[in-house]
């Protein structure tokens, strides 16, 4: 499965902080483009923050099964 978080024009950025329930070492946690390929049984924890209220699209794609789903996520300031 391919997972991404984006606005209408580009990928957002997030930090992958854990994989398969285990925290990543601090030196491996860095800001990256918000796109992952996830295989059966894998899990990821990501961290995303924004200072600007915005709507982003969480995009899920399973190319082999031709399944594509998009969900709008609304982020607001506190």
mmCIF file of the N, C-alpha and C atoms, coordinates in Angstrom:
data_MODEL
# 
_entry.id   MODEL 
# 
loop_
_atom_site.group_PDB 
_atom_site.id 
_atom_site.type_symbol 
_atom_site.label_atom_id 
_atom_site.label_alt_id 
_atom_site.label_comp_id 
_atom_site.label_asym_id 
_atom_site.label_entity_id 
_atom_site.label_seq_id 
_atom_site.pdbx_PDB_ins_code 
_atom_site.Cartn_x 
_atom_site.Cartn_y 
_atom_site.Cartn_z 
_atom_site.occupancy 
_atom_site.B_iso_or_equiv 
_atom_site.pdbx_formal_charge 
_atom_site.auth_seq_id 
_atom_site.auth_comp_id 
_atom_site.auth_asym_id 
_atom_site.auth_atom_id 
_atom_site.pdbx_PDB_model_num 
ATOM 1   N N  . UNK A 1 1  ? 0.843   -1.159 0.000  1.00 0.00 ? 1  UNK A N  1 
ATOM 2   C CA . UNK A 1 1  ? 0.000   0.000  0.000  1.00 0.00 ? 1  UNK A CA 1 
ATOM 3   C C  . UNK A 1 1  ? 0.898   1.235  0.000  1.00 0.00 ? 1  UNK A C  1 
ATOM 4   N N  . UNK A 1 2  ? 0.509   2.221  -0.763 1.00 0.00 ? 2  UNK A N  1 
ATOM 5   C CA . UNK A 1 2  ? 1.216   3.497  -0.774 1.00 0.00 ? 2  UNK A CA 1 
ATOM 6   C C  . UNK A 1 2  ? 0.359   4.509  -0.026 1.00 0.00 ? 2  UNK A C  1 
ATOM 7   N N  . UNK A 1 3  ? 0.966   5.211  0.928  1.00 0.00 ? 3  UNK A N  1 
ATOM 8   C CA . UNK A 1 3  ? 0.265   6.172  1.772  1.00 0.00 ? 3  UNK A CA 1 
ATOM 9   C C  . UNK A 1 3  ? 0.961   7.519  1.637  1.00 0.00 ? 3  UNK A C  1 
ATOM 10  N N  . UNK A 1 4  ? 0.170   8.577  1.487  1.00 0.00 ? 4  UNK A N  1 
ATOM 11  C CA . UNK A 1 4  ? 0.766   9.913  1.453  1.00 0.00 ? 4  UNK A CA 1 
ATOM 12  C C  . UNK A 1 4  ? -0.178  10.921 2.094  1.00 0.00 ? 4  UNK A C  1 
ATOM 13  N N  . UNK A 1 5  ? 0.410   12.042 2.498  1.00 0.00 ? 5  UNK A N  1 
ATOM 14  C CA . UNK A 1 5  ? -0.344  13.167 3.047  1.00 0.00 ? 5  UNK A CA 1 
ATOM 15  C C  . UNK A 1 5  ? 0.061   14.372 2.218  1.00 0.00 ? 5  UNK A C  1 
ATOM 16  N N  . UNK A 1 6  ? -0.936  15.042 1.613  1.00 0.00 ? 6  UNK A N  1 
ATOM 17  C CA . UNK A 1 6  ? -0.593  16.107 0.668  1.00 0.00 ? 6  UNK A CA 1 
ATOM 18  C C  . UNK A 1 6  ? -1.665  17.180 0.612  1.00 0.00 ? 6  UNK A C  1 
ATOM 19  N N  . UNK A 1 7  ? -1.282  18.315 0.067  1.00 0.00 ? 7  UNK A N  1 
ATOM 20  C CA . UNK A 1 7  ? -2.277  19.313 -0.284 1.00 0.00 ? 7  UNK A CA 1 
ATOM 21  C C  . UNK A 1 7  ? -2.523  19.172 -1.785 1.00 0.00 ? 7  UNK A C  1 
ATOM 22  N N  . UNK A 1 8  ? -3.178  20.113 -2.378 1.00 0.00 ? 8  UNK A N  1 
ATOM 23  C CA . UNK A 1 8  ? -3.502  19.994 -3.805 1.00 0.00 ? 8  UNK A CA 1 
ATOM 24  C C  . UNK A 1 8  ? -2.264  20.025 -4.695 1.00 0.00 ? 8  UNK A C  1 
ATOM 25  N N  . UNK A 1 9  ? -1.160  20.601 -4.199 1.00 0.00 ? 9  UNK A N  1 
ATOM 26  C CA . UNK A 1 9  ? 0.011   20.811 -5.052 1.00 0.00 ? 9  UNK A CA 1 
ATOM 27  C C  . UNK A 1 9  ? 1.223   19.948 -4.738 1.00 0.00 ? 9  UNK A C  1 
ATOM 28  N N  . UNK A 1 10 ? 1.364   19.506 -3.493 1.00 0.00 ? 10 UNK A N  1 
ATOM 29  C CA . UNK A 1 10 ? 2.616   18.827 -3.121 1.00 0.00 ? 10 UNK A CA 1 
ATOM 30  C C  . UNK A 1 10 ? 2.423   17.964 -1.881 1.00 0.00 ? 10 UNK A C  1 
ATOM 31  N N  . UNK A 1 11 ? 3.399   17.097 -1.653 1.00 0.00 ? 11 UNK A N  1 
ATOM 32  C CA . UNK A 1 11 ? 3.407   16.294 -0.435 1.00 0.00 ? 11 UNK A CA 1 
ATOM 33  C C  . UNK A 1 11 ? 3.684   17.178 0.772  1.00 0.00 ? 11 UNK A C  1 
ATOM 34  N N  . UNK A 1 12 ? 3.059   16.859 1.877  1.00 0.00 ? 12 UNK A N  1 
ATOM 35  C CA . UNK A 1 12 ? 3.386   17.502 3.150  1.00 0.00 ? 12 UNK A CA 1 
ATOM 36  C C  . UNK A 1 12 ? 4.687   16.880 3.650  1.00 0.00 ? 12 UNK A C  1 
ATOM 37  N N  . UNK A 1 13 ? 5.118   17.271 4.839  1.00 0.00 ? 13 UNK A N  1 
ATOM 38  C CA . UNK A 1 13 ? 6.284   16.657 5.472  1.00 0.00 ? 13 UNK A CA 1 
ATOM 39  C C  . UNK A 1 13 ? 5.887   16.153 6.848  1.00 0.00 ? 13 UNK A C  1 
ATOM 40  N N  . UNK A 1 14 ? 6.440   15.008 7.232  1.00 0.00 ? 14 UNK A N  1 
ATOM 41  C CA . UNK A 1 14 ? 6.181   14.426 8.545  1.00 0.00 ? 14 UNK A CA 1 
ATOM 42  C C  . UNK A 1 14 ? 7.448   13.759 9.050  1.00 0.00 ? 14 UNK A C  1 
ATOM 43  N N  . UNK A 1 15 ? 7.373   13.283 10.268 1.00 0.00 ? 15 UNK A N  1 
ATOM 44  C CA . UNK A 1 15 ? 8.483   12.518 10.851 1.00 0.00 ? 15 UNK A CA 1 
ATOM 45  C C  . UNK A 1 15 ? 7.981   11.111 11.150 1.00 0.00 ? 15 UNK A C  1 
ATOM 46  N N  . UNK A 1 16 ? 8.661   10.108 10.645 1.00 0.00 ? 16 UNK A N  1 
ATOM 47  C CA . UNK A 1 16 ? 8.376   8.725  11.034 1.00 0.00 ? 16 UNK A CA 1 
ATOM 48  C C  . UNK A 1 16 ? 9.080   8.536  12.372 1.00 0.00 ? 16 UNK A C  1 
ATOM 49  N N  . UNK A 1 17 ? 8.299   8.227  13.421 1.00 0.00 ? 17 UNK A N  1 
ATOM 50  C CA . UNK A 1 17 ? 8.885   8.129  14.761 1.00 0.00 ? 17 UNK A CA 1 
ATOM 51  C C  . UNK A 1 17 ? 8.950   6.695  15.293 1.00 0.00 ? 17 UNK A C  1 
ATOM 52  N N  . UNK A 1 18 ? 8.197   5.772  14.660 1.00 0.00 ? 18 UNK A N  1 
ATOM 53  C CA . UNK A 1 18 ? 8.226   4.367  15.103 1.00 0.00 ? 18 UNK A CA 1 
ATOM 54  C C  . UNK A 1 18 ? 7.845   3.462  13.942 1.00 0.00 ? 18 UNK A C  1 
ATOM 55  N N  . UNK A 1 19 ? 8.346   2.241  13.979 1.00 0.00 ? 19 UNK A N  1 
ATOM 56  C CA . UNK A 1 19 ? 8.008   1.220  12.979 1.00 0.00 ? 19 UNK A CA 1 
ATOM 57  C C  . UNK A 1 19 ? 7.723   -0.078 13.711 1.00 0.00 ? 19 UNK A C  1 
ATOM 58  N N  . UNK A 1 20 ? 6.588   -0.682 13.387 1.00 0.00 ? 20 UNK A N  1 
ATOM 59  C CA . UNK A 1 20 ? 6.186   -1.957 13.984 1.00 0.00 ? 20 UNK A CA 1 
ATOM 60  C C  . UNK A 1 20 ? 6.189   -1.913 15.510 1.00 0.00 ? 20 UNK A C  1 
ATOM 61  N N  . UNK A 1 21 ? 5.785   -0.773 16.065 1.00 0.00 ? 21 UNK A N  1 
ATOM 62  C CA . UNK A 1 21 ? 5.656   -0.629 17.511 1.00 0.00 ? 21 UNK A CA 1 
ATOM 63  C C  . UNK A 1 21 ? 6.921   -0.261 18.242 1.00 0.00 ? 21 UNK A C  1 
ATOM 64  N N  . UNK A 1 22 ? 8.034   -0.146 17.539 1.00 0.00 ? 22 UNK A N  1 
ATOM 65  C CA . UNK A 1 22 ? 9.306   0.191  18.182 1.00 0.00 ? 22 UNK A CA 1 
ATOM 66  C C  . UNK A 1 22 ? 9.724   1.608  17.786 1.00 0.00 ? 22 UNK A C  1 
ATOM 67  N N  . UNK A 1 23 ? 10.025  2.431  18.791 1.00 0.00 ? 23 UNK A N  1 
ATOM 68  C CA . UNK A 1 23 ? 10.507  3.778  18.513 1.00 0.00 ? 23 UNK A CA 1 
ATOM 69  C C  . UNK A 1 23 ? 11.791  3.716  17.692 1.00 0.00 ? 23 UNK A C  1 
ATOM 70  N N  . UNK A 1 24 ? 11.919  4.632  16.727 1.00 0.00 ? 24 UNK A N  1 
ATOM 71  C CA . UNK A 1 24 ? 13.157  4.718  15.964 1.00 0.00 ? 24 UNK A CA 1 
ATOM 72  C C  . UNK A 1 24 ? 14.218  5.422  16.811 1.00 0.00 ? 24 UNK A C  1 
ATOM 73  N N  . UNK A 1 25 ? 15.493  5.124  16.582 1.00 0.00 ? 25 UNK A N  1 
ATOM 74  C CA . UNK A 1 25 ? 16.548  5.840  17.302 1.00 0.00 ? 25 UNK A CA 1 
ATOM 75  C C  . UNK A 1 25 ? 16.451  7.336  16.975 1.00 0.00 ? 25 UNK A C  1 
ATOM 76  N N  . UNK A 1 26 ? 16.756  8.205  17.925 1.00 0.00 ? 26 UNK A N  1 
ATOM 77  C CA . UNK A 1 26 ? 16.623  9.652  17.703 1.00 0.00 ? 26 UNK A CA 1 
ATOM 78  C C  . UNK A 1 26 ? 17.340  10.151 16.448 1.00 0.00 ? 26 UNK A C  1 
ATOM 79  N N  . UNK A 1 27 ? 18.493  9.575  16.112 1.00 0.00 ? 27 UNK A N  1 
ATOM 80  C CA . UNK A 1 27 ? 19.214  10.038 14.928 1.00 0.00 ? 27 UNK A CA 1 
ATOM 81  C C  . UNK A 1 27 ? 18.549  9.597  13.618 1.00 0.00 ? 27 UNK A C  1 
ATOM 82  N N  . UNK A 1 28 ? 17.563  8.694  13.688 1.00 0.00 ? 28 UNK A N  1 
ATOM 83  C CA . UNK A 1 28 ? 16.848  8.246  12.493 1.00 0.00 ? 28 UNK A CA 1 
ATOM 84  C C  . UNK A 1 28 ? 15.543  9.020  12.273 1.00 0.00 ? 28 UNK A C  1 
ATOM 85  N N  . UNK A 1 29 ? 15.146  9.818  13.257 1.00 0.00 ? 29 UNK A N  1 
ATOM 86  C CA . UNK A 1 29 ? 13.907  10.583 13.162 1.00 0.00 ? 29 UNK A CA 1 
ATOM 87  C C  . UNK A 1 29 ? 14.224  11.933 12.526 1.00 0.00 ? 29 UNK A C  1 
ATOM 88  N N  . UNK A 1 30 ? 13.728  12.118 11.302 1.00 0.00 ? 30 UNK A N  1 
ATOM 89  C CA . UNK A 1 30 ? 13.971  13.371 10.601 1.00 0.00 ? 30 UNK A CA 1 
ATOM 90  C C  . UNK A 1 30 ? 12.762  13.724 9.748  1.00 0.00 ? 30 UNK A C  1 
ATOM 91  N N  . UNK A 1 31 ? 12.638  14.989 9.437  1.00 0.00 ? 31 UNK A N  1 
ATOM 92  C CA . UNK A 1 31 ? 11.556  15.465 8.596  1.00 0.00 ? 31 UNK A CA 1 
ATOM 93  C C  . UNK A 1 31 ? 11.738  14.904 7.191  1.00 0.00 ? 31 UNK A C  1 
ATOM 94  N N  . UNK A 1 32 ? 10.672  14.349 6.616  1.00 0.00 ? 32 UNK A N  1 
ATOM 95  C CA . UNK A 1 32 ? 10.748  13.781 5.272  1.00 0.00 ? 32 UNK A CA 1 
ATOM 96  C C  . UNK A 1 32 ? 9.420   14.010 4.556  1.00 0.00 ? 32 UNK A C  1 
ATOM 97  N N  . UNK A 1 33 ? 9.431   13.811 3.263  1.00 0.00 ? 33 UNK A N  1 
ATOM 98  C CA . UNK A 1 33 ? 8.197   13.906 2.483  1.00 0.00 ? 33 UNK A CA 1 
ATOM 99  C C  . UNK A 1 33 ? 7.212   12.880 3.023  1.00 0.00 ? 33 UNK A C  1 
ATOM 100 N N  . UNK A 1 34 ? 5.950   13.260 3.094  1.00 0.00 ? 34 UNK A N  1 
ATOM 101 C CA . UNK A 1 34 ? 4.918   12.417 3.706  1.00 0.00 ? 34 UNK A CA 1 
ATOM 102 C C  . UNK A 1 34 ? 4.417   11.373 2.720  1.00 0.00 ? 34 UNK A C  1 
ATOM 103 N N  . UNK A 1 35 ? 5.247   10.369 2.503  1.00 0.00 ? 35 UNK A N  1 
ATOM 104 C CA . UNK A 1 35 ? 4.897   9.281  1.592  1.00 0.00 ? 35 UNK A CA 1 
ATOM 105 C C  . UNK A 1 35 ? 5.609   8.015  2.041  1.00 0.00 ? 35 UNK A C  1 
ATOM 106 N N  . UNK A 1 36 ? 4.854   6.921  2.151  1.00 0.00 ? 36 UNK A N  1 
ATOM 107 C CA . UNK A 1 36 ? 5.413   5.633  2.566  1.00 0.00 ? 36 UNK A CA 1 
ATOM 108 C C  . UNK A 1 36 ? 4.822   4.509  1.730  1.00 0.00 ? 36 UNK A C  1 
ATOM 109 N N  . UNK A 1 37 ? 5.606   3.476  1.536  1.00 0.00 ? 37 UNK A N  1 
ATOM 110 C CA . UNK A 1 37 ? 5.091   2.217  1.010  1.00 0.00 ? 37 UNK A CA 1 
ATOM 111 C C  . UNK A 1 37 ? 5.064   1.252  2.185  1.00 0.00 ? 37 UNK A C  1 
ATOM 112 N N  . UNK A 1 38 ? 3.893   0.688  2.464  1.00 0.00 ? 38 UNK A N  1 
ATOM 113 C CA . UNK A 1 38 ? 3.702   -0.187 3.615  1.00 0.00 ? 38 UNK A CA 1 
ATOM 114 C C  . UNK A 1 38 ? 3.287   -1.566 3.110  1.00 0.00 ? 38 UNK A C  1 
ATOM 115 N N  . UNK A 1 39 ? 3.964   -2.618 3.608  1.00 0.00 ? 39 UNK A N  1 
ATOM 116 C CA . UNK A 1 39 ? 3.606   -3.978 3.205  1.00 0.00 ? 39 UNK A CA 1 
ATOM 117 C C  . UNK A 1 39 ? 2.765   -4.639 4.294  1.00 0.00 ? 39 UNK A C  1 
ATOM 118 N N  . UNK A 1 40 ? 2.253   -5.805 3.992  1.00 0.00 ? 40 UNK A N  1 
ATOM 119 C CA . UNK A 1 40 ? 1.388   -6.536 4.913  1.00 0.00 ? 40 UNK A CA 1 
ATOM 120 C C  . UNK A 1 40 ? 2.087   -6.725 6.253  1.00 0.00 ? 40 UNK A C  1 
ATOM 121 N N  . UNK A 1 41 ? 1.396   -6.357 7.341  1.00 0.00 ? 41 UNK A N  1 
ATOM 122 C CA . UNK A 1 41 ? 1.905   -6.547 8.686  1.00 0.00 ? 41 UNK A CA 1 
ATOM 123 C C  . UNK A 1 41 ? 2.732   -5.398 9.225  1.00 0.00 ? 41 UNK A C  1 
ATOM 124 N N  . UNK A 1 42 ? 3.119   -4.448 8.376  1.00 0.00 ? 42 UNK A N  1 
ATOM 125 C CA . UNK A 1 42 ? 3.912   -3.312 8.854  1.00 0.00 ? 42 UNK A CA 1 
ATOM 126 C C  . UNK A 1 42 ? 3.011   -2.242 9.448  1.00 0.00 ? 42 UNK A C  1 
ATOM 127 N N  . UNK A 1 43 ? 3.542   -1.536 10.441 1.00 0.00 ? 43 UNK A N  1 
ATOM 128 C CA . UNK A 1 43 ? 2.874   -0.352 10.976 1.00 0.00 ? 43 UNK A CA 1 
ATOM 129 C C  . UNK A 1 43 ? 3.911   0.747  11.140 1.00 0.00 ? 43 UNK A C  1 
ATOM 130 N N  . UNK A 1 44 ? 3.465   1.970  11.013 1.00 0.00 ? 44 UNK A N  1 
ATOM 131 C CA . UNK A 1 44 ? 4.324   3.136  11.211 1.00 0.00 ? 44 UNK A CA 1 
ATOM 132 C C  . UNK A 1 44 ? 3.584   4.134  12.083 1.00 0.00 ? 44 UNK A C  1 
ATOM 133 N N  . UNK A 1 45 ? 4.328   4.828  12.924 1.00 0.00 ? 45 UNK A N  1 
ATOM 134 C CA . UNK A 1 45 ? 3.808   5.981  13.652 1.00 0.00 ? 45 UNK A CA 1 
ATOM 135 C C  . UNK A 1 45 ? 4.499   7.201  13.047 1.00 0.00 ? 45 UNK A C  1 
ATOM 136 N N  . UNK A 1 46 ? 3.687   8.191  12.683 1.00 0.00 ? 46 UNK A N  1 
ATOM 137 C CA . UNK A 1 46 ? 4.248   9.418  12.127 1.00 0.00 ? 46 UNK A CA 1 
ATOM 138 C C  . UNK A 1 46 ? 3.788   10.599 12.962 1.00 0.00 ? 46 UNK A C  1 
ATOM 139 N N  . UNK A 1 47 ? 4.562   11.667 12.893 1.00 0.00 ? 47 UNK A N  1 
ATOM 140 C CA . UNK A 1 47 ? 4.248   12.894 13.610 1.00 0.00 ? 47 UNK A CA 1 
ATOM 141 C C  . UNK A 1 47 ? 4.144   14.009 12.571 1.00 0.00 ? 47 UNK A C  1 
ATOM 142 N N  . UNK A 1 48 ? 3.039   14.735 12.626 1.00 0.00 ? 48 UNK A N  1 
ATOM 143 C CA . UNK A 1 48 ? 2.822   15.855 11.718 1.00 0.00 ? 48 UNK A CA 1 
ATOM 144 C C  . UNK A 1 48 ? 2.357   17.046 12.533 1.00 0.00 ? 48 UNK A C  1 
ATOM 145 N N  . UNK A 1 49 ? 2.876   18.208 12.233 1.00 0.00 ? 49 UNK A N  1 
ATOM 146 C CA . UNK A 1 49 ? 2.381   19.423 12.880 1.00 0.00 ? 49 UNK A CA 1 
ATOM 147 C C  . UNK A 1 49 ? 2.392   20.556 11.874 1.00 0.00 ? 49 UNK A C  1 
ATOM 148 N N  . UNK A 1 50 ? 1.525   21.518 12.117 1.00 0.00 ? 50 UNK A N  1 
ATOM 149 C CA . UNK A 1 50 ? 1.446   22.684 11.256 1.00 0.00 ? 50 UNK A CA 1 
ATOM 150 C C  . UNK A 1 50 ? 1.056   23.898 12.088 1.00 0.00 ? 50 UNK A C  1 
ATOM 151 N N  . UNK A 1 51 ? 1.592   25.031 11.729 1.00 0.00 ? 51 UNK A N  1 
ATOM 152 C CA . UNK A 1 51 ? 1.229   26.280 12.403 1.00 0.00 ? 51 UNK A CA 1 
ATOM 153 C C  . UNK A 1 51 ? 0.059   26.959 11.689 1.00 0.00 ? 51 UNK A C  1 
ATOM 154 N N  . UNK A 1 52 ? -0.273  26.459 10.512 1.00 0.00 ? 52 UNK A N  1 
ATOM 155 C CA . UNK A 1 52 ? -1.307  27.067 9.685  1.00 0.00 ? 52 UNK A CA 1 
ATOM 156 C C  . UNK A 1 52 ? -2.512  26.131 9.561  1.00 0.00 ? 52 UNK A C  1 
ATOM 157 N N  . UNK A 1 53 ? -3.713  26.585 9.879  1.00 0.00 ? 53 UNK A N  1 
ATOM 158 C CA . UNK A 1 53 ? -4.896  25.749 9.645  1.00 0.00 ? 53 UNK A CA 1 
ATOM 159 C C  . UNK A 1 53 ? -4.979  25.382 8.159  1.00 0.00 ? 53 UNK A C  1 
ATOM 160 N N  . UNK A 1 54 ? -5.234  24.122 7.893  1.00 0.00 ? 54 UNK A N  1 
ATOM 161 C CA . UNK A 1 54 ? -5.298  23.678 6.496  1.00 0.00 ? 54 UNK A CA 1 
ATOM 162 C C  . UNK A 1 54 ? -5.982  22.334 6.381  1.00 0.00 ? 54 UNK A C  1 
ATOM 163 N N  . UNK A 1 55 ? -6.464  22.059 5.196  1.00 0.00 ? 55 UNK A N  1 
ATOM 164 C CA . UNK A 1 55 ? -6.999  20.748 4.850  1.00 0.00 ? 55 UNK A CA 1 
ATOM 165 C C  . UNK A 1 55 ? -5.951  20.014 4.025  1.00 0.00 ? 55 UNK A C  1 
ATOM 166 N N  . UNK A 1 56 ? -5.663  18.781 4.413  1.00 0.00 ? 56 UNK A N  1 
ATOM 167 C CA . UNK A 1 56 ? -4.736  17.936 3.658  1.00 0.00 ? 56 UNK A CA 1 
ATOM 168 C C  . UNK A 1 56 ? -5.444  16.652 3.270  1.00 0.00 ? 56 UNK A C  1 
ATOM 169 N N  . UNK A 1 57 ? -4.921  15.980 2.267  1.00 0.00 ? 57 UNK A N  1 
ATOM 170 C CA . UNK A 1 57 ? -5.494  14.728 1.788  1.00 0.00 ? 57 UNK A CA 1 
ATOM 171 C C  . UNK A 1 57 ? -4.631  13.558 2.231  1.00 0.00 ? 57 UNK A C  1 
ATOM 172 N N  . UNK A 1 58 ? -5.246  12.599 2.920  1.00 0.00 ? 58 UNK A N  1 
ATOM 173 C CA . UNK A 1 58 ? -4.597  11.329 3.237  1.00 0.00 ? 58 UNK A CA 1 
ATOM 174 C C  . UNK A 1 58 ? -4.965  10.395 2.097  1.00 0.00 ? 58 UNK A C  1 
ATOM 175 N N  . UNK A 1 59 ? -3.962  9.952  1.366  1.00 0.00 ? 59 UNK A N  1 
ATOM 176 C CA . UNK A 1 59 ? -4.174  9.194  0.135  1.00 0.00 ? 59 UNK A CA 1 
ATOM 177 C C  . UNK A 1 59 ? -3.668  7.769  0.320  1.00 0.00 ? 59 UNK A C  1 
ATOM 178 N N  . UNK A 1 60 ? -4.517  6.778  0.060  1.00 0.00 ? 60 UNK A N  1 
ATOM 179 C CA . UNK A 1 60 ? -4.147  5.357  0.168  1.00 0.00 ? 60 UNK A CA 1 
ATOM 180 C C  . UNK A 1 60 ? -4.332  4.708  -1.193 1.00 0.00 ? 60 UNK A C  1 
ATOM 181 N N  . UNK A 1 61 ? -3.317  3.975  -1.638 1.00 0.00 ? 61 UNK A N  1 
ATOM 182 C CA . UNK A 1 61 ? -3.364  3.345  -2.947 1.00 0.00 ? 61 UNK A CA 1 
ATOM 183 C C  . UNK A 1 61 ? -2.840  1.914  -2.846 1.00 0.00 ? 61 UNK A C  1 
ATOM 184 N N  . UNK A 1 62 ? -3.638  0.979  -3.325 1.00 0.00 ? 62 UNK A N  1 
ATOM 185 C CA . UNK A 1 62 ? -3.216  -0.411 -3.471 1.00 0.00 ? 62 UNK A CA 1 
ATOM 186 C C  . UNK A 1 62 ? -3.203  -0.698 -4.972 1.00 0.00 ? 62 UNK A C  1 
ATOM 187 N N  . UNK A 1 63 ? -2.069  -0.494 -5.635 1.00 0.00 ? 63 UNK A N  1 
ATOM 188 C CA . UNK A 1 63 ? -2.031  -0.574 -7.093 1.00 0.00 ? 63 UNK A CA 1 
ATOM 189 C C  . UNK A 1 63 ? -2.453  -1.925 -7.663 1.00 0.00 ? 63 UNK A C  1 
ATOM 190 N N  . UNK A 1 64 ? -2.046  -3.015 -7.046 1.00 0.00 ? 64 UNK A N  1 
ATOM 191 C CA . UNK A 1 64 ? -2.355  -4.339 -7.590 1.00 0.00 ? 64 UNK A CA 1 
ATOM 192 C C  . UNK A 1 64 ? -3.853  -4.613 -7.608 1.00 0.00 ? 64 UNK A C  1 
ATOM 193 N N  . UNK A 1 65 ? -4.575  -4.110 -6.593 1.00 0.00 ? 65 UNK A N  1 
ATOM 194 C CA . UNK A 1 65 ? -6.023  -4.319 -6.531 1.00 0.00 ? 65 UNK A CA 1 
ATOM 195 C C  . UNK A 1 65 ? -6.806  -3.158 -7.143 1.00 0.00 ? 65 UNK A C  1 
ATOM 196 N N  . UNK A 1 66 ? -6.103  -2.155 -7.628 1.00 0.00 ? 66 UNK A N  1 
ATOM 197 C CA . UNK A 1 66 ? -6.723  -0.967 -8.223 1.00 0.00 ? 66 UNK A CA 1 
ATOM 198 C C  . UNK A 1 66 ? -7.685  -0.291 -7.241 1.00 0.00 ? 66 UNK A C  1 
ATOM 199 N N  . UNK A 1 67 ? -7.242  -0.208 -5.972 1.00 0.00 ? 67 UNK A N  1 
ATOM 200 C CA . UNK A 1 67 ? -8.036  0.453  -4.933 1.00 0.00 ? 67 UNK A CA 1 
ATOM 201 C C  . UNK A 1 67 ? -7.348  1.769  -4.601 1.00 0.00 ? 67 UNK A C  1 
ATOM 202 N N  . UNK A 1 68 ? -8.137  2.843  -4.598 1.00 0.00 ? 68 UNK A N  1 
ATOM 203 C CA . UNK A 1 68 ? -7.613  4.169  -4.297 1.00 0.00 ? 68 UNK A CA 1 
ATOM 204 C C  . UNK A 1 68 ? -8.630  4.885  -3.424 1.00 0.00 ? 68 UNK A C  1 
ATOM 205 N N  . UNK A 1 69 ? -8.196  5.383  -2.284 1.00 0.00 ? 69 UNK A N  1 
ATOM 206 C CA . UNK A 1 69 ? -9.081  6.077  -1.360 1.00 0.00 ? 69 UNK A CA 1 
ATOM 207 C C  . UNK A 1 69 ? -8.398  7.350  -0.880 1.00 0.00 ? 69 UNK A C  1 
ATOM 208 N N  . UNK A 1 70 ? -9.173  8.425  -0.786 1.00 0.00 ? 70 UNK A N  1 
ATOM 209 C CA . UNK A 1 70 ? -8.652  9.695  -0.309 1.00 0.00 ? 70 UNK A CA 1 
ATOM 210 C C  . UNK A 1 70 ? -9.581  10.235 0.764  1.00 0.00 ? 70 UNK A C  1 
ATOM 211 N N  . UNK A 1 71 ? -8.998  10.714 1.864  1.00 0.00 ? 71 UNK A N  1 
ATOM 212 C CA . UNK A 1 71 ? -9.769  11.293 2.963  1.00 0.00 ? 71 UNK A CA 1 
ATOM 213 C C  . UNK A 1 71 ? -9.200  12.677 3.271  1.00 0.00 ? 71 UNK A C  1 
ATOM 214 N N  . UNK A 1 72 ? -10.072 13.658 3.385  1.00 0.00 ? 72 UNK A N  1 
ATOM 215 C CA . UNK A 1 72 ? -9.632  14.992 3.769  1.00 0.00 ? 72 UNK A CA 1 
ATOM 216 C C  . UNK A 1 72 ? -9.489  15.062 5.294  1.00 0.00 ? 72 UNK A C  1 
ATOM 217 N N  . UNK A 1 73 ? -8.342  15.564 5.737  1.00 0.00 ? 73 UNK A N  1 
ATOM 218 C CA . UNK A 1 73 ? -8.086  15.788 7.163  1.00 0.00 ? 73 UNK A CA 1 
ATOM 219 C C  . UNK A 1 73 ? -7.954  17.282 7.378  1.00 0.00 ? 73 UNK A C  1 
ATOM 220 N N  . UNK A 1 74 ? -8.700  17.822 8.330  1.00 0.00 ? 74 UNK A N  1 
ATOM 221 C CA . UNK A 1 74 ? -8.665  19.255 8.625  1.00 0.00 ? 74 UNK A CA 1 
ATOM 222 C C  . UNK A 1 74 ? -7.811  19.495 9.867  1.00 0.00 ? 74 UNK A C  1 
ATOM 223 N N  . UNK A 1 75 ? -6.799  20.338 9.736  1.00 0.00 ? 75 UNK A N  1 
ATOM 224 C CA . UNK A 1 75 ? -5.915  20.699 10.831 1.00 0.00 ? 75 UNK A CA 1 
ATOM 225 C C  . UNK A 1 75 ? -6.233  22.139 11.222 1.00 0.00 ? 75 UNK A C  1 
ATOM 226 N N  . UNK A 1 76 ? -6.414  22.365 12.510 1.00 0.00 ? 76 UNK A N  1 
ATOM 227 C CA . UNK A 1 76 ? -6.755  23.692 13.011 1.00 0.00 ? 76 UNK A CA 1 
ATOM 228 C C  . UNK A 1 76 ? -5.708  24.129 14.031 1.00 0.00 ? 76 UNK A C  1 
ATOM 229 N N  . UNK A 1 77 ? -5.596  25.436 14.220 1.00 0.00 ? 77 UNK A N  1 
ATOM 230 C CA . UNK A 1 77 ? -4.649  25.930 15.217 1.00 0.00 ? 77 UNK A CA 1 
ATOM 231 C C  . UNK A 1 77 ? -5.286  25.901 16.598 1.00 0.00 ? 77 UNK A C  1 
ATOM 232 N N  . UNK A 1 78 ? -4.455  25.812 17.630 1.00 0.00 ? 78 UNK A N  1 
ATOM 233 C CA . UNK A 1 78 ? -4.970  25.780 19.004 1.00 0.00 ? 78 UNK A CA 1 
ATOM 234 C C  . UNK A 1 78 ? -4.952  27.143 19.612 1.00 0.00 ? 78 UNK A C  1 
# 
